[in-house]
Amino acid sequence: MRTRTLIVMVVVLAVLVSMVFAQPPKMAPRGAGGMPGCMCMGWGQEIARQLNLTPQQIQQLKDLHQNFMNATKDARDQIKVLIGELATLWADENSTPDQIRAKVDEIDVLKHQMRNAAIDAMIQARTILTPDQRAKMREMIKKSPHIGMGWMCPMGQCMEDGKRGGMAPGPR
């Protein structure tokens, strides 16, 4: 009986750990012009102010972010399903390590697709900024490298349409 209880506790712990690591990060409040901002990457008001973004640029970046969210909706939805399936595998004492690894691989493929979509969006975002703004952004990134990371939350953190999403471009 003790062995069975211990096994159940280990499985529950494994499921909880996988769920914690699968959760998207908390997001910072909306910044400039209502643009969303990831906690660690924020496109917030201060960055928009430092870059002296025009209302048109802010709108273009908001539109770009929305296009990214629309384009990656299916992948995000599928990741949610696969994470649930992974939790089920962890909870099933008959699942094999190969089944668990295969499910993680499926999730990784989708996250890779999202990362590539984010890179494409980041490249587009650079075209919205003026040459002076791009130069200023490069200097900001040199001082705080996290600013240029995960502009569109490419690693799958944008799991809830429009509610969780970063807006910190990474021109380099």
Secondary structure, 3 states (H helix, E strand, C coil): CHHHHHHHHHHHHHHHHHHHHHCCCCEECCCHHHCCEECCCCCCHHHHHHHCCCHHHHHHHHHHHHHHHHHCHHHHHHHHHHHHHHHHHHHCCCCCHHHHHHHHHHHHHHHHHHHHHHHHHHHHHHHHCCHHHHHHHHHHHHHCHHHHCCCCCCCCCCCCCCCCCCCCCCCC
